[in-house]
Amino acid sequence: MADMQDVESRVKQVTSDILGVPVDQISSESRFVQDLNAESIQSIELVAGFEAEFDIEMDEDEALEVKNVGDAITFIAKYVDE
């Protein structure tokens, strides 16, 4: 089982690096577009960043359906477990 706290902190760090938002301003409820001002190109960069960080390959269409940080953590944890 993936360590959810580890996954959460790494997801927040990647999100912070790509979107330029301080980690302490990112919560599980933060929505990428509405709250963190991600643009569509950054959504692709986030997917690539998460894939690199966790050494996984995500289904891009499914990944782009993820709307907030908490969903991303849950989504990525599934891949890390496989």
WOQUI-V937911 format. One record per run of one state. SS is the DSSP state (~ for helix, > for strand, _ for the rest). FROM is the first residue (numbers start at 0). TO is the last residue. If there is no record, write none. Layout:
ss = <SS:SS>
from = <FROM:FROM>
to = <TO:TO>
//
This chain:
ss = <_:~:_:~:_:>:_:~:_:~:_:>:~:_>
from = <0:3:19:22:25:30:31:39:54:59:64:67:68:81>
to = <2:18:21:24:29:30:38:53:58:63:66:67:80:81>
//
